[in-house]
């Protein structure tokens, strides 16, 4: 596997700088330490570890701490050097790390949930630790007192979380495929809206407070961009992964979206162009091209003495069509379709060759990715997953920036 690690940047693909191995179970989360050659990991093997790069070029754990329950989520606040670790038993434990990252002191335990913690964020301004869990709730707790401030329950497991620190809005994705926008107050909250568009459970969220864009990835292999700040409520669909989208990160500087899927796929999407919104699928009792009845249209079948046809939809125009009127397949990247999808014959004729030019690049991470995190200022990414391996990548060849990485593979 050593041949996979490159010492010099290869053009137009992520460069694997290092691999960190040693965990005995799934690595739930891995975070790069800003301005340091270091990584913090939390694992199902009940350990939290801080790995620092030695002169040999290898990563060794400078901190190795065993928890009482498998670690399921983690948040790290670098300025205050505070680590929050969510566990399978629903508790969140807070630690403080020394300046040299060689010692970690326990601070307190928060009884945040009754079941597995799925996501954590920490807000220094309000001294809140906000989390979601498999007990179908979001909770926010005071880090000064350790007391519970509020809870809000959903109908499904809460799977992921994003938080706007300035406005106190929380975005919560759940296993039913919905995203709930909440306004958190000191001891209560209000539901602002519910976003529905995915056909599978929400697996990842990313909030960009500058452009007020929300990105969601799901088990239906797709990503949706929600224009929260726009008055029109525009949504864009991105389809290019072949497994559930496990993690996403939007780089505001270069207008690029990085996404990782469970099959190891790493995609970089160009969002700095005018994309077309995918149409709503139209409903009809007969083909909107040839007017032949669909199989549930008993009356027209009887009147015309014909057998009903199966209904399909053109991904470009949204019309309900039969198979004979939609025999072609085409990619249409400007609408987010990076691989070939069903289009009606007339839409196929309207798509030019230049319209099929990809607006994303796809790369192979070569391991099952369950979590990803980026240090955007250095163009670095860390991935981890069920194979118990943590990989550190130089993303500068594919994310359009040339910032020094701070990591080296020597």
The 8 nearest C-alpha neighbors of each residue, nearest first, counted from 0:
[[1, 2, 3, 4, 18, 365, 5, 15],
 [2, 0, 3, 4, 5, 18, 17, 15],
 [1, 3, 0, 4, 5, 6, 15, 16],
 [2, 4, 1, 0, 5, 15, 14, 16],
 [5, 3, 15, 2, 1, 16, 6, 17],
 [6, 4, 7, 3, 15, 14, 16, 8],
 [5, 7, 408, 409, 4, 8, 16, 407],
 [8, 6, 5, 9, 14, 408, 4, 16],
 [9, 7, 14, 10, 6, 5, 396, 393],
 [10, 8, 7, 12, 11, 14, 396, 13],
 [11, 9, 12, 396, 8, 397, 13, 14],
 [10, 12, 396, 397, 9, 13, 360, 395],
 [11, 13, 397, 10, 396, 14, 9, 362],
 [14, 12, 394, 393, 392, 396, 397, 15],
 [13, 15, 393, 392, 16, 8, 12, 5],
 [14, 16, 392, 4, 17, 391, 393, 5],
 [17, 15, 408, 392, 391, 4, 14, 393],
 [18, 16, 391, 15, 390, 408, 19, 4],
 [17, 19, 390, 389, 391, 20, 388, 16],
 [18, 20, 389, 388, 390, 58, 17, 21],
 [21, 19, 388, 22, 18, 389, 387, 58],
 [20, 22, 23, 19, 387, 388, 24, 389],
 [23, 21, 387, 24, 20, 44, 26, 42],
 [22, 24, 44, 21, 387, 25, 43, 42],
 [23, 25, 44, 43, 22, 387, 26, 42],
 [24, 26, 385, 387, 43, 42, 384, 27],
 [27, 25, 42, 384, 387, 28, 383, 41],
 [28, 26, 42, 71, 41, 25, 72, 43],
 [29, 27, 41, 40, 26, 370, 72, 73],
 [28, 30, 40, 39, 41, 383, 38, 381],
 [31, 29, 39, 38, 372, 32, 40, 28],
 [30, 32, 38, 37, 33, 39, 374, 381],
 [31, 33, 37, 35, 38, 30, 34, 39],
 [34, 32, 35, 31, 374, 77, 37, 36],
 [35, 33, 32, 36, 405, 37, 377, 31],
 [36, 34, 37, 33, 32, 405, 31, 51],
 [37, 35, 52, 51, 406, 34, 32, 405],
 [36, 38, 51, 35, 32, 50, 31, 52],
 [37, 39, 31, 50, 32, 30, 49, 40],
 [40, 38, 49, 30, 29, 48, 50, 31],
 [41, 39, 29, 48, 47, 28, 38, 49],
 [42, 40, 47, 28, 27, 70, 46, 26],
 [43, 41, 26, 27, 44, 70, 46, 45],
 [42, 44, 69, 70, 45, 25, 24, 26],
 [43, 45, 24, 42, 46, 23, 69, 22],
 [46, 44, 69, 66, 43, 70, 65, 68],
 [47, 45, 65, 64, 42, 44, 66, 41],
 [46, 48, 41, 64, 40, 63, 65, 42],
 [49, 47, 63, 62, 40, 39, 60, 50],
 [48, 50, 39, 62, 60, 61, 38, 40],
 [49, 51, 60, 38, 59, 37, 58, 61],
 [52, 50, 37, 58, 59, 36, 53, 61],
 [51, 53, 58, 36, 57, 56, 37, 59],
 [52, 54, 55, 56, 57, 58, 51, 59],
 [55, 53, 56, 52, 57, 58, 409, 51],
 [54, 56, 53, 57, 52, 409, 58, 59],
 [57, 55, 54, 53, 52, 409, 58, 408],
 [58, 56, 55, 52, 53, 59, 54, 17],
 [59, 57, 52, 51, 50, 53, 19, 56],
 [58, 60, 50, 51, 61, 57, 52, 53],
 [61, 59, 50, 62, 49, 48, 63, 51],
 [60, 62, 101, 49, 50, 59, 51, 63],
 [63, 61, 49, 48, 60, 101, 102, 64],
 [64, 62, 48, 47, 60, 46, 61, 65],
 [63, 65, 47, 46, 48, 62, 66, 45],
 [66, 64, 46, 45, 47, 63, 67, 44],
 [65, 67, 45, 68, 46, 64, 69, 47],
 [68, 66, 45, 65, 69, 86, 88, 70],
 [67, 69, 66, 45, 86, 87, 88, 70],
 [70, 68, 45, 43, 87, 86, 44, 71],
 [71, 69, 86, 43, 42, 45, 41, 85],
 [70, 72, 86, 27, 85, 87, 116, 69],
 [73, 71, 85, 118, 117, 84, 28, 70],
 [72, 74, 84, 83, 85, 119, 28, 75],
 [73, 75, 83, 119, 120, 82, 84, 76],
 [76, 74, 82, 81, 77, 83, 73, 80],
 [77, 75, 81, 80, 78, 79, 82, 74],
 [76, 78, 80, 79, 75, 81, 33, 32],
 [79, 77, 80, 76, 81, 75, 33, 123],
 [78, 80, 77, 81, 76, 95, 123, 96],
 [81, 79, 77, 96, 76, 78, 95, 82],
 [80, 82, 95, 76, 79, 94, 75, 96],
 [83, 81, 75, 94, 93, 74, 95, 84],
 [84, 82, 93, 74, 73, 92, 75, 91],
 [83, 85, 73, 92, 91, 72, 82, 86],
 [86, 84, 91, 72, 116, 71, 70, 73],
 [85, 87, 70, 71, 88, 89, 90, 69],
 [86, 88, 115, 69, 89, 68, 71, 116],
 [87, 89, 86, 114, 115, 90, 68, 113],
 [90, 88, 112, 114, 115, 113, 116, 87],
 [89, 91, 110, 111, 86, 109, 88, 85],
 [92, 90, 85, 109, 84, 108, 86, 111],
 [93, 91, 108, 84, 83, 107, 109, 90],
 [92, 94, 83, 106, 107, 82, 105, 108],
 [95, 93, 105, 82, 106, 104, 81, 103],
 [94, 96, 81, 104, 103, 80, 82, 105],
 [95, 97, 103, 80, 102, 100, 81, 104],
 [96, 98, 100, 102, 99, 103, 101, 95],
 [99, 97, 100, 96, 80, 101, 102, 95],
 [98, 100, 101, 97, 102, 96, 61, 51],
 [101, 99, 97, 98, 102, 96, 61, 49],
 [100, 102, 61, 99, 62, 97, 103, 96],
 [103, 101, 97, 100, 96, 62, 104, 61],
 [102, 104, 96, 95, 97, 94, 105, 101],
 [105, 103, 95, 94, 106, 96, 102, 97],
 [104, 106, 94, 107, 93, 95, 103, 92],
 [107, 105, 94, 93, 104, 95, 108, 92],
 [108, 106, 93, 92, 105, 109, 94, 145],
 [107, 109, 92, 91, 93, 110, 90, 106],
 [108, 110, 91, 111, 90, 145, 92, 107],
 [111, 109, 90, 112, 108, 91, 89, 113],
 [110, 112, 109, 90, 89, 138, 91, 113],
 [113, 111, 89, 114, 110, 90, 132, 134],
 [112, 114, 89, 134, 88, 115, 111, 90],
 [113, 115, 89, 134, 133, 88, 112, 132],
 [116, 114, 87, 89, 133, 132, 88, 86],
 [117, 115, 132, 85, 89, 86, 131, 118],
 [116, 118, 132, 158, 131, 72, 115, 159],
 [119, 117, 131, 130, 159, 72, 160, 116],
 [120, 118, 130, 129, 74, 73, 72, 131],
 [119, 121, 129, 74, 128, 130, 122, 118],
 [122, 120, 128, 127, 129, 123, 119, 74],
 [121, 123, 127, 126, 124, 125, 128, 164],
 [122, 124, 126, 125, 121, 127, 76, 128],
 [125, 123, 122, 126, 164, 127, 165, 121],
 [124, 126, 127, 123, 122, 141, 164, 142],
 [127, 125, 123, 142, 122, 124, 141, 143],
 [128, 126, 141, 122, 125, 140, 142, 121],
 [127, 129, 121, 140, 139, 120, 122, 142],
 [130, 128, 139, 120, 119, 138, 127, 121],
 [129, 131, 119, 118, 138, 137, 120, 139],
 [132, 130, 137, 118, 117, 157, 136, 116],
 [133, 131, 116, 117, 134, 157, 115, 136],
 [132, 134, 156, 135, 115, 114, 157, 116],
 [133, 135, 114, 132, 136, 113, 156, 112],
 [136, 134, 156, 133, 157, 153, 155, 152],
 [137, 135, 152, 151, 134, 131, 153, 132],
 [136, 138, 131, 151, 130, 150, 152, 132],
 [139, 137, 150, 130, 149, 129, 111, 136],
 [138, 140, 129, 149, 128, 148, 127, 147],
 [139, 141, 147, 148, 128, 127, 146, 142],
 [142, 140, 127, 145, 143, 146, 144, 126],
 [141, 143, 145, 126, 127, 144, 140, 128],
 [144, 142, 141, 145, 126, 146, 127, 140],
 [143, 145, 146, 141, 142, 140, 147, 126],
 [144, 146, 142, 141, 143, 109, 140, 147],
 [147, 145, 144, 141, 140, 148, 109, 142],
 [146, 148, 140, 149, 139, 141, 145, 111],
 [149, 147, 186, 140, 139, 146, 185, 141],
 [150, 148, 186, 139, 187, 138, 147, 151],
 [151, 149, 138, 137, 136, 139, 152, 148],
 [150, 152, 136, 137, 138, 153, 149, 188],
 [151, 153, 136, 135, 137, 150, 154, 134],
 [154, 152, 135, 155, 136, 151, 157, 156],
 [153, 155, 135, 152, 156, 175, 173, 157],
 [156, 154, 135, 153, 174, 173, 175, 157],
 [155, 157, 135, 133, 173, 174, 158, 134],
 [156, 158, 173, 135, 132, 131, 133, 172],
 [157, 159, 173, 117, 172, 156, 202, 174],
 [160, 158, 172, 118, 171, 203, 157, 117],
 [159, 161, 171, 170, 118, 172, 204, 131],
 [160, 162, 170, 169, 206, 205, 204, 171],
 [163, 161, 169, 168, 164, 170, 160, 167],
 [162, 164, 168, 167, 165, 166, 169, 208],
 [165, 163, 167, 166, 162, 122, 168, 124],
 [164, 166, 163, 167, 168, 208, 162, 124],
 [165, 167, 168, 163, 164, 182, 162, 183],
 [168, 166, 164, 163, 183, 165, 182, 169],
 [167, 169, 182, 163, 166, 181, 162, 183],
 [168, 170, 162, 181, 180, 161, 182, 163],
 [171, 169, 180, 161, 160, 179, 162, 181],
 [170, 172, 160, 179, 178, 159, 169, 173],
 [173, 171, 178, 159, 201, 158, 177, 157],
 [174, 172, 157, 158, 201, 156, 175, 177],
 [173, 175, 200, 176, 156, 155, 201, 158],
 [176, 174, 200, 173, 177, 155, 199, 201],
 [177, 175, 200, 199, 201, 174, 197, 173],
 [178, 176, 195, 175, 173, 194, 172, 179],
 [177, 179, 172, 194, 171, 193, 173, 170],
 [180, 178, 193, 171, 170, 192, 181, 194],
 [179, 181, 170, 192, 191, 169, 190, 193],
 [182, 180, 190, 169, 191, 168, 189, 183],
 [181, 183, 168, 189, 188, 167, 169, 190],
 [184, 182, 188, 167, 181, 168, 187, 189],
 [185, 183, 187, 188, 186, 182, 167, 189],
 [184, 186, 187, 148, 183, 149, 188, 139],
 [187, 185, 148, 149, 184, 188, 183, 150],
 [186, 188, 184, 149, 185, 183, 189, 150],
 [189, 187, 183, 184, 182, 181, 190, 186],
 [188, 190, 182, 181, 191, 183, 187, 184],
 [189, 191, 181, 192, 180, 182, 188, 179],
 [192, 190, 180, 181, 189, 182, 193, 179],
 [193, 191, 180, 190, 179, 194, 181, 178],
 [192, 194, 179, 178, 180, 195, 177, 191],
 [195, 193, 178, 177, 179, 192, 196, 180],
 [196, 194, 177, 197, 193, 178, 176, 198],
 [195, 197, 198, 194, 177, 176, 223, 234],
 [196, 198, 176, 199, 195, 217, 219, 177],
 [197, 199, 219, 176, 196, 200, 218, 217],
 [200, 198, 219, 218, 176, 197, 217, 201],
 [199, 201, 174, 176, 175, 218, 217, 173],
 [202, 200, 217, 176, 172, 173, 174, 203],
 [201, 203, 217, 245, 216, 200, 158, 218],
 [204, 202, 216, 246, 215, 245, 159, 201],
 [203, 205, 215, 214, 216, 161, 159, 160],
 [206, 204, 214, 213, 248, 247, 161, 215],
 [207, 205, 213, 212, 161, 208, 214, 204],
 [206, 208, 212, 211, 209, 210, 213, 205],
 [209, 207, 211, 210, 206, 163, 212, 213],
 [210, 208, 211, 207, 251, 212, 206, 228],
 [209, 211, 212, 208, 207, 228, 251, 226],
 [212, 210, 208, 228, 207, 209, 227, 226],
 [213, 211, 226, 207, 210, 227, 225, 206],
 [212, 214, 206, 225, 224, 205, 207, 226],
 [215, 213, 224, 205, 204, 223, 225, 206],
 [214, 216, 204, 223, 222, 203, 205, 224],
 [217, 215, 222, 203, 244, 202, 221, 201],
 [218, 216, 201, 202, 219, 244, 200, 243],
 [217, 219, 243, 199, 220, 200, 244, 202],
 [218, 220, 199, 217, 221, 198, 243, 197],
 [221, 219, 243, 242, 218, 240, 244, 217],
 [222, 220, 238, 219, 237, 217, 216, 223],
 [223, 221, 216, 237, 215, 236, 238, 217],
 [222, 224, 236, 215, 235, 214, 237, 225],
 [223, 225, 214, 235, 234, 213, 226, 236],
 [226, 224, 234, 213, 227, 212, 214, 233],
 [225, 227, 212, 233, 229, 232, 228, 234],
 [228, 226, 212, 229, 211, 225, 232, 213],
 [227, 229, 211, 226, 230, 212, 210, 232],
 [230, 228, 226, 231, 227, 232, 233, 211],
 [229, 231, 232, 228, 227, 233, 226, 225],
 [232, 230, 233, 229, 226, 228, 227, 234],
 [231, 233, 226, 230, 229, 227, 234, 225],
 [234, 232, 226, 231, 225, 235, 229, 276],
 [233, 235, 225, 224, 226, 276, 232, 223],
 [236, 234, 224, 276, 223, 237, 277, 225],
 [235, 237, 223, 335, 222, 277, 224, 238],
 [238, 236, 335, 222, 221, 223, 336, 239],
 [239, 237, 221, 336, 335, 337, 240, 222],
 [238, 240, 337, 338, 237, 241, 336, 221],
 [239, 241, 220, 242, 238, 260, 221, 264],
 [240, 242, 220, 239, 243, 262, 260, 264],
 [243, 241, 220, 240, 261, 260, 262, 244],
 [242, 244, 218, 220, 260, 261, 217, 245],
 [245, 243, 260, 216, 217, 220, 259, 246],
 [244, 246, 260, 369, 202, 259, 203, 243],
 [247, 245, 203, 259, 371, 258, 370, 244],
 [248, 246, 258, 257, 205, 203, 259, 204],
 [247, 249, 257, 256, 205, 258, 250, 246],
 [248, 250, 256, 255, 251, 257, 247, 205],
 [251, 249, 255, 252, 254, 253, 256, 248],
 [250, 252, 254, 253, 249, 255, 207, 209],
 [253, 251, 250, 254, 255, 400, 249, 375],
 [252, 254, 255, 251, 250, 399, 398, 400],
 [255, 253, 251, 271, 270, 250, 252, 269],
 [254, 256, 269, 250, 270, 253, 268, 249],
 [255, 257, 249, 268, 267, 248, 250, 258],
 [258, 256, 267, 248, 247, 266, 249, 268],
 [257, 259, 247, 266, 246, 265, 256, 248],
 [260, 258, 265, 246, 264, 245, 244, 266],
 [259, 261, 244, 245, 264, 243, 262, 263],
 [260, 262, 368, 367, 263, 243, 242, 369],
 [261, 263, 367, 260, 264, 242, 368, 366],
 [264, 262, 364, 367, 366, 368, 261, 365],
 [263, 265, 363, 260, 259, 262, 364, 362],
 [264, 266, 259, 362, 258, 361, 363, 364],
 [267, 265, 361, 258, 360, 257, 362, 268],
 [266, 268, 257, 360, 359, 256, 255, 258],
 [269, 267, 359, 256, 255, 270, 358, 266],
 [268, 270, 255, 271, 358, 359, 254, 267],
 [269, 271, 254, 255, 272, 268, 256, 273],
 [272, 270, 254, 269, 273, 255, 253, 274],
 [273, 271, 270, 274, 269, 333, 254, 358],
 [272, 274, 275, 271, 333, 270, 334, 276],
 [273, 275, 333, 334, 272, 276, 235, 335],
 [276, 274, 334, 333, 277, 273, 235, 335],
 [275, 277, 235, 334, 278, 234, 274, 236],
 [276, 278, 334, 275, 236, 235, 279, 315],
 [279, 277, 317, 316, 280, 276, 315, 314],
 [278, 280, 317, 281, 277, 316, 318, 314],
 [281, 279, 317, 278, 318, 312, 282, 319],
 [282, 280, 318, 317, 319, 279, 283, 312],
 [281, 283, 319, 280, 284, 318, 285, 317],
 [284, 282, 285, 319, 281, 286, 287, 293],
 [283, 285, 293, 296, 292, 282, 286, 295],
 [286, 284, 292, 293, 290, 291, 283, 287],
 [287, 285, 320, 290, 291, 288, 321, 289],
 [286, 288, 290, 320, 319, 289, 285, 318],
 [287, 289, 286, 290, 320, 324, 321, 319],
 [288, 290, 291, 286, 287, 324, 320, 321],
 [291, 289, 286, 285, 287, 288, 292, 320],
 [290, 292, 286, 285, 289, 293, 308, 307],
 [293, 291, 285, 307, 296, 299, 284, 300],
 [292, 294, 308, 307, 285, 296, 295, 309],
 [307, 293, 295, 308, 296, 309, 292, 306],
 [294, 296, 297, 293, 307, 284, 292, 308],
 [297, 295, 293, 294, 298, 299, 292, 284],
 [298, 296, 300, 295, 299, 301, 294, 307],
 [297, 299, 301, 300, 296, 302, 303, 295],
 [300, 298, 302, 301, 297, 296, 303, 292],
 [299, 301, 305, 297, 303, 304, 298, 302],
 [302, 300, 304, 298, 299, 303, 297, 305],
 [301, 303, 299, 300, 304, 298, 305, 297],
 [302, 304, 300, 305, 301, 299, 298, 306],
 [305, 303, 301, 300, 302, 306, 299, 307],
 [306, 304, 300, 303, 307, 301, 292, 302],
 [305, 307, 300, 308, 294, 304, 292, 293],
 [294, 308, 306, 293, 292, 300, 305, 309],
 [309, 307, 293, 294, 292, 321, 310, 306],
 [308, 310, 293, 321, 294, 311, 307, 322],
 [309, 311, 321, 320, 293, 319, 308, 312],
 [312, 310, 320, 319, 321, 309, 322, 313],
 [313, 311, 319, 318, 320, 317, 314, 280],
 [312, 314, 342, 317, 343, 315, 318, 316],
 [313, 315, 317, 342, 316, 312, 341, 340],
 [314, 316, 313, 317, 342, 346, 277, 278],
 [317, 315, 318, 313, 314, 278, 346, 342],
 [318, 316, 280, 313, 278, 314, 312, 281],
 [317, 319, 281, 312, 313, 316, 320, 280],
 [320, 318, 312, 311, 287, 281, 286, 282],
 [321, 319, 286, 311, 312, 287, 310, 318],
 [320, 322, 310, 324, 323, 286, 311, 309],
 [321, 323, 325, 324, 326, 320, 311, 309],
 [322, 324, 325, 321, 326, 320, 344, 343],
 [325, 323, 322, 321, 343, 344, 326, 320],
 [326, 324, 343, 322, 344, 323, 327, 342],
 [325, 327, 323, 324, 322, 344, 343, 328],
 [328, 326, 325, 342, 344, 341, 347, 343],
 [329, 327, 341, 340, 339, 342, 326, 330],
 [330, 328, 339, 340, 331, 341, 327, 342],
 [329, 331, 339, 338, 336, 337, 355, 340],
 [330, 332, 336, 355, 333, 334, 337, 354],
 [333, 331, 335, 336, 337, 334, 357, 358],
 [332, 334, 274, 335, 331, 275, 358, 354],
 [335, 333, 275, 332, 336, 331, 277, 274],
 [334, 336, 237, 332, 333, 236, 238, 337],
 [337, 335, 332, 331, 238, 330, 338, 334],
 [336, 338, 332, 239, 330, 335, 238, 331],
 [339, 337, 330, 336, 239, 340, 329, 238],
 [338, 340, 330, 329, 328, 337, 336, 341],
 [341, 339, 328, 329, 330, 342, 338, 314],
 [340, 342, 328, 313, 314, 327, 325, 329],
 [343, 341, 313, 314, 325, 328, 327, 347],
 [342, 344, 325, 313, 346, 345, 324, 347],
 [343, 345, 347, 325, 346, 324, 327, 342],
 [344, 346, 348, 347, 343, 349, 342, 324],
 [347, 345, 349, 348, 343, 344, 342, 350],
 [348, 346, 344, 345, 350, 349, 342, 343],
 [347, 349, 345, 346, 350, 344, 351, 343],
 [350, 348, 346, 347, 351, 345, 344, 354],
 [351, 349, 347, 348, 354, 346, 352, 355],
 [352, 350, 354, 353, 349, 355, 348, 347],
 [351, 353, 354, 355, 350, 356, 349, 331],
 [352, 354, 355, 356, 351, 350, 357, 331],
 [355, 353, 351, 352, 356, 350, 331, 332],
 [354, 356, 353, 331, 352, 330, 357, 332],
 [357, 355, 353, 354, 358, 332, 352, 331],
 [356, 358, 359, 332, 355, 337, 360, 331],
 [359, 357, 269, 332, 268, 356, 360, 333],
 [360, 358, 268, 267, 357, 269, 361, 266],
 [359, 361, 267, 266, 268, 362, 358, 357],
 [362, 360, 266, 265, 267, 359, 264, 363],
 [363, 361, 265, 264, 266, 364, 12, 360],
 [362, 364, 264, 365, 263, 265, 361, 366],
 [363, 365, 263, 366, 264, 265, 362, 368],
 [366, 364, 363, 263, 367, 264, 262, 368],
 [365, 367, 263, 364, 368, 386, 262, 384],
 [366, 368, 263, 261, 384, 262, 385, 386],
 [369, 367, 384, 261, 263, 383, 370, 366],
 [368, 370, 384, 245, 261, 383, 367, 385],
 [371, 369, 383, 368, 382, 246, 28, 245],
 [372, 370, 382, 246, 381, 383, 373, 380],
 [371, 373, 381, 380, 30, 382, 29, 370],
 [374, 372, 380, 375, 379, 381, 371, 248],
 [373, 375, 379, 376, 377, 378, 380, 31],
 [374, 376, 378, 377, 373, 379, 250, 380],
 [377, 375, 374, 378, 402, 379, 404, 373],
 [378, 376, 404, 375, 379, 402, 374, 403],
 [377, 379, 375, 395, 394, 376, 374, 393],
 [380, 378, 393, 374, 377, 394, 373, 392],
 [379, 381, 373, 392, 372, 391, 374, 393],
 [380, 382, 391, 372, 390, 371, 392, 373],
 [383, 381, 371, 390, 389, 370, 368, 391],
 [384, 382, 389, 370, 368, 388, 26, 369],
 [383, 385, 369, 368, 367, 26, 386, 387],
 [384, 386, 25, 387, 367, 26, 369, 24],
 [385, 387, 384, 388, 367, 25, 366, 383],
 [388, 386, 25, 385, 26, 22, 24, 384],
 [389, 387, 20, 386, 383, 19, 390, 384],
 [390, 388, 383, 19, 18, 382, 20, 387],
 [391, 389, 18, 382, 381, 17, 19, 383],
 [390, 392, 381, 17, 16, 380, 15, 18],
 [393, 391, 15, 380, 14, 16, 379, 394],
 [392, 394, 379, 14, 395, 13, 378, 15],
 [393, 395, 13, 378, 396, 379, 397, 392],
 [394, 396, 378, 398, 397, 400, 393, 401],
 [397, 395, 11, 394, 12, 10, 398, 13],
 [396, 398, 11, 395, 394, 399, 12, 13],
 [399, 397, 395, 400, 394, 396, 255, 267],
 [398, 400, 397, 395, 253, 396, 401, 255],
 [401, 399, 395, 398, 402, 378, 253, 396],
 [400, 402, 395, 403, 399, 396, 378, 404],
 [403, 401, 377, 400, 404, 378, 376, 395],
 [404, 402, 405, 377, 401, 378, 406, 395],
 [403, 405, 377, 406, 378, 402, 379, 393],
 [404, 406, 403, 407, 377, 36, 34, 35],
 [407, 405, 404, 36, 408, 16, 393, 403],
 [406, 408, 409, 405, 16, 404, 6, 56],
 [409, 407, 16, 6, 17, 56, 406, 5],
 [408, 407, 56, 6, 55, 16, 406, 54]]
